[in-house]
């Protein structure tokens, strides 16, 4: 007795579902990494010793946009920023729970090299911190220790041009970076960060020590850079957040906590225009209108 022939069905063929049984929904197409958020944190909590500093934070940072972190002092803005390139690892007693991703990969896993991570995710600090070296060496230093083998002079010029500083320093590259003005020093630090070719730039109140003219130059620079980089900025300046950012997260102190320590949570995260014109959380509205803070 011969067996009935079994039809061969190709992957693209559509097989009708049995009568009365709904056909399964097609599996969603995979999302390529470049289409998703470049950075993300899910249910992230951060402790310093036994003190909880940041609680159950979930946020996705969109690619090639500027995301601002705002909120009153002590609500965990800088703590959250430092989580994204594991700078908190350098603080004794700091630990995290939850998931932190860069391009979909967990960055807190033992397999992640924090030094390599910080090359991908650079950081500009609140106070300009040029090295006591020449302007040229300030820019070249990071690239050199990371084994850059190209033309160093070209890299220095390119980085200074990207940081909108080249025209001001091109004739004095041998002079100390410490001789520059505060605003120039901050742009020099940005050039130093750009020289290692990161994907993301974290900025922790980069204009707090600058005058209005220098602040405007750094803000213009951020707007120029976002076509190539993702930028996350911590700022206490509401007007600055509105001017430069595409997305804004408002962090607040946890009102439900009975802990005597200050614990930060995210009150609201949305497009900057929406957050400032139509905030959904009353704490956000109270903060941006100056009633708390």
N, C-alpha and C positions, 0 to 999 in steps of 0.2 A: 504494500500500500504506500503510495507516494504521499509525502507531506505537502500541504498547500504552500504555494510560494508566498514569501513574506516581502511586502513591498519595501523598497528602500526610500527613506524620506530624507531629503537634504535639509541642512540647517535652515535654509530660507523657505522651505515648504511650510504651508499652513495646514495643520491637521485639525479638522473640526472636532470640537469637544463633544463627548457623548450627550445625547439628548437629555435636557434638563439640568446639565451641569455647566455653569458659566465658564467660559474660557479664561485661563489665568491671564493676569495683566502682564504685559511685557516687562522684562527687567529694565530698570532705568539705565541709561547710558552712563558709563563712568565719567566723572568730572575730572578733566585734566588739572594737574596742580596749578598751572598758571591761571586757571579760571576761578579758583577758590581763594579764600583769604590767605595772605602771605603769613600772617601770625594769628594764632587763636589760643584762647585759654578757656577751659571748661571746668567749672566747679573748683576754681583755684582758691586755696587758702594758704596764707603765709604766716608763719610764726617767727618771732625773734625770742629764742629761749622758750619760756612758757607763755609769753604774751602773744595773743592772736592779733595780727595787724591788718589782715585782709581776709574777708570771709566770702566764700562761695561766689567768686567772680567768674562770669562767663562773658566773653567778648571776642569778636572776630574783626581783625584789622584788614580792611580792603587794600588791594594792591594798587600802587601808583596813585595813592591819595594821601592827604594829610589828615591824620586823626589827632584831635586834641583831647587831653585829659585835664578836666577842670574839677574844682571842688575846694572846700576849706582846708586850711593847714591841718596836717595830721591824719588825713583821710585815706592815705595809702597810694597816692598818685605815683610818687617816685618808686615806691616799693613795687607796684605793678610794672612800671617801665623797666626796672632792673631785672624783673623775672624773665623778660624776653631775650636777654642775652646772658643770663645766669650771673649777673654781677652780684646778686645776693649771696652767691657761693662764697664770696670773699668776706662776708660778715659772720663772725663766730656765732654759732647758735641758731643761724637762720635755717629754716627748712620749709618745704612746700608740700602741699597735697593737692591732687587734681591733675589735670592734663594741660600741657603747654606744647603747642605745635608750631613748627616752622615749615611751610610748604608741605603740610600734612604729616610731618615726621616728628615724633616725640623728642623734645630736646633735653628732657631731664633723665633720659635713659643712661645707663652706665656706658653705652657704646658711643655717646656723643662727646666729642672733644670740645670742652668749653672755649679753648683758645681758637680753634677753627671756627666755632660758632660766632665768636666775637669779631672775626674777620668778615663774616657775612652780615652781621648785625652790629654796625658801629654805633658809637655813643659820643654825644657832645654834652659837656657838663655845664652846670649853672655858671660857674666862674671860669673864664678863659684860663686854660692851663698849658700855654706853650712851654716847650722845653727850653732850657738855657743853652740853646744852640742857634745856629744861623737859621734864617727863614728857609733856605734850601734844605737844610738838614732836618728841620721840623717836619717838612712834608715828606721827605725821602725816608725818614727813620722807620716808619711802620712797614713800608714796602720792602725796605732792605732786609729787615729781620725776618720777613716772610718769604725771602728768597726771590724777589723780583729780579728777572734777568734781562729785561728790556733796557731801553735808553732812559736812564734815570732823569736826565735833564728834561727830556720830553714829558715824562710822567709828572714831574714837578710843575712844569708850565701848564700842562693840561689840568692838573688838579687845582692850581691857583686860578686859572681862568674859570673853571666850573664854580669856584667859590667867590667869583667876582672880585678878586684881589690882585690879579696879575698886573694890571695897569698901574697900580699903586706901589708895587714892590719890585717890579722887574729890573730896576736899576740898582737895587740894594739887597740882592738875595744873600749876600755874604754877611749882612748885618744881623744882629741877634733878634729873634722873634720877640724878645722881651721889650724891645725898643718901640714896638708898634702901639698904637692906641688900643683901648679896650675893644672897640668894635672890630678893628683890624685883627687883633689877637683871636677873637672868636671866629672870624672867617678863616684865619690861619688854621685853627683847630678843625674847622669843617673841611678845609683842604686836606689836612693830614688824614682825616677819616676817609675822604673820597679816594685818596691815593691807594688804599688797599682794596678798592673796588667792592664795596659792600652791596648788599641788596636792599638793606633797611638801614635807616638812620634814626636813632633814638635821641631826642633832645630834651634835656631836663632843665626847664626854665632858661633857655639859652640867651634871653634878652634881659634878664632881671637886673643885670649890672651895667646895662648899656644906656646911652642917651637916646632920645627919640630918633635922631638922624641915623645912628648906627642900628637901632632896632628896625627901622624901615628898610635898611639895606639887607639885613638878615632875613626879614620877612619876604622881600622880593626874591632873595636867593632861594628860599624854601619853595616858593611858587614855581621858580624855574626848574628846580631839581626834581619835583614830583613826577615829571614825565619819565624820569629814569629810575627813581628810587621811591620806596615807600617810607613815609616820615611819620613818626609818632612824637608828639610834643606835649610836655607838661607845662602848663602856664597858669598863673594866677590872674592874668590880664584878660578880662572878658572881651574887650575890644579886639585884642590880638587873636583870640580864639575865633571870633566871628570873621575877622579879616582873612586869616590864612587857612583855616581848616575846612575840610569837606564833611568830616564826621566828628562828632563830639560825644565823649562819655563824661557824665557828671557823677563823680564819686562823693559820697556823703558818709557821715558817721552813723553806725548802726544804732537806730533808736530803740530797737527791741532788746539790745544786749544789756544784761545786768552786770557785765564785767566792768571793772573800774578802768580798764585800759580802753584806749581809743581804737575802735575797730572799723575799718573802711569797707564799704559795700558800693556796688554800682546802683545808683538811683535810676539812671536813664542813659540810653545810648541810641542815638539816631543821627540823621543828617543835621549838620550845623544849623541850617536855616530853620528846620522844623523845631529843633530843641530850643532855639532862642525866640522863636515867634509863637510857638504853640507847645510848650512843655507839657508832658503828660503827668509827670510826678510833681506834687505840690512842693516837695523839697527842692527840686530843680528850679521851679519858679521863684521860690523864696531866695535861693542863692543868687540867681542871675539878676534879680531885682534889688539885691543888696540887703534884704531883710535878715538874712543869716550869713555867717561867714567869718 
